[in-house]
Amino acid sequence: MKITFLLHNAHGITAPVRAVTNLAGALAARHDVEIVSCYRTADRMPLAVADGVRVRALVDLRPNSRHDATDRADLRVPGTVCPQDETHTGPTPPSRLGEARLAAHLRNTDADVVIATRPYLVCFLAEYGRSDYLRIGQEHRTRDLHTAALRSDLDAAISRLDAYVTLTQADLRAYRAALPHLSFPRARTRLASIPVCCSASGVEPSTGDSKIVLAAGRLTPMKRHDRLLDAFAEVTAKHPDWSLRIYGRGAERARLQRRIGELGLHNNVLLMGARTPMEPEWAKAAIAVLPHAAEPSGAALVEAMACGVPVLSTDCDHAPREIIEPGVNGLIVPGDGDGDGDGDGDGDGDGDGDGDVVDALADAMCRLIENEPERRGMAEAALKNAERFRPERISAQYETLFADCRSEPGGGTRSSGKAGGGPRLWRRTRRLVERLGARRPGSPVTVNCRVLKGGSLIFQVPGEQLTPGPWELLLRPRRGGSGDLVRLPLEGHEREGDGPARALLEKRHWELAEGDWDVRLARTGGIRSRRVRAGLVETARLLDPDTDLRPERGEGRFWIPYATQDGELVLRARLRPAHAEVTAVEVGDETVRLTGSLRGRTARAHHYRFRARIPGERATVLDAPCYVDPRGDFDVTVPVRAMAEHHPGREALWELRLTAYGGPELRLGMVSGDLVDRRDVCVFPVGRYTGSGGSALTVSFQLTHDHDLVLRTTVSVPGLPRPGESP
């Protein structure tokens, strides 16, 4: 069969887009599958699409698109079908142009099955879809989350389709109760429930040793990350060595960052932004938390489970109850329950009654933190539970649904005979073209990279992207950096049909100069090279306890692979024979305190002093004692008053060092771990000191490009403008 999925915008990383790409990839093994996106907003999809799945857009919204003036005028006219669909947010609302092209597509498509993935598209499919192909709607939220007006429009549209699919059994019951005329065995429209589709992660499962709690989801009020912060404040009071990472982007980021500051959690909580794919990040967690007020699909829960992470969720709606078996593969704590998403029962949405939910989340996190055997048992069970949601199982359920719909009177009657040789021939031809294209000189190749235990790196290149013969990976300094070209032979691919080729970058054999290194692919001994796209980049092992670079471990170098914004694979090399790793920053109105540990083979665990100096100002040096214990942990407390006394003028940037008599001078920074760039995620508190005469000193820390920690101080005098202000 030819199967078409309708998406509003395939170039996002929302849960519906993830689910559709996974399901489309599974169905493409046996069918001709395409994804039709109403709008295109980027050059490429951030989510990988399986071989054999075509993607095309009806309206191109990229800046370089070639719409004429009439088309662009139509883009500004709102759409008219299903205006009650409240899921239309962001820069791509329905437009007259989009509706015209979508209607034309539904009238002219040669598909055997068309699947619409949001209320707006479901209504359009019911209005303009033909009866000679199967018309199927998917519910990616829940019935209760739609407004009454939208439910009315959606109910009318569903009754004109061949099938409507929910993600949970509970939501299926809600639709059957609302549409009793569709509950009869021979009803025109079949109502069915098929769970969310999640691919096997492909990453090394979590070891559970990281002391990281991880949450993911758009930063919106419905996700309730604010109460997760309140709960984690209780956790850190008992377990200060644990940290929380929140992945996602959205309008709530600034408010959440302020709350982190109010709770004093800046050393323990990081807002990480969006990541794609998320599986390598889930594999870094020891616990996954879902604090949401609503979670229709449960995709995040399944993704975490597939990476071997036990999950903790509020009892927000149907999905957690059907995915989590409490006490076996995770925990469910009481959630809202009053319908307005705040848990206070007054209907105003202000969250005044969140205390019970916050305490329950905190208690559950502490339970998993303090009971390691239980946590590891749940992790193992979670990994097994995720197999229920594999694409091959979910796609089989959809194929059964297609067959059942065709057997019903009035179901789609298009002959599926063309699904024999035609689509198979098309798939073979497409894969051959893609394979030849992947082998074209200069075309990019997808390369996976994993950090191994101990810090070495292994690269993997799919065999179908290589022609027979010897190949090698090249590492070369990026953009004028220093260092010699590194050649790594690819092993395991010599003949047509061989499996993936692998290359190993061993720490004991190689030492890369500090900086960024591009990864390229070339014939062995050749000059010309091909670009490399980043596939799965796994850096969880950089969080292993044995990568701790304390003096007695004798190390001072490590490598962090990462994907650039353009999708290229790059390594960032850190080479620090000795440095001072800062783990906590405290800024008050009277003192500044830095704690951390000495790292690197040439550091020594005694007799250091703290020194801050302003480059070019030899006389401007601030000196303070530094306590270092036998393990190399240091503690520095500096009076803010001393900074004010040594301050040279309006604004100054201080370099920070630990110095030892007869020993090395150590730079203070945050270079260890798995984060290639902390500058956007590490937000430090600001201190203010008022001196004599009313002058005020503002003290704040920041990280340089090399992740050195520097101190910025600014003096303001009453009656004079601050730096950057007009007099």
PyMOL commands that set and color helices and strands:
alter all, ss='L'
color gray80, all
select helices_A, chain A and resi 15-27+69-75+96-108+119-128+143-145+148-158+169-178+180-182+221-223+225-238+253-263+279-282+299-306+318-323+355-370+372-389+391-407+417-419+421-439+463-465+540-543+545-547+551-553+640-646+692-694
alter helices_A, ss='H'
color red, helices_A
select strands_A, chain A and resi 2-9+32-40+53-60+113-116+134-138+163-166+190-193+212-216+243-247+269-273+287-290+311-314+330-333+445-451+457-461+471-477+486-489+501-505+515-523+529-530+532-538+557-563+569-575+579-587+591-599+608-614+617-628+633-639+651-659+666-669+686-690+696-703+709-716
alter strands_A, ss='S'
color yellow, strands_A
deselect
rebuild
show_as cartoon
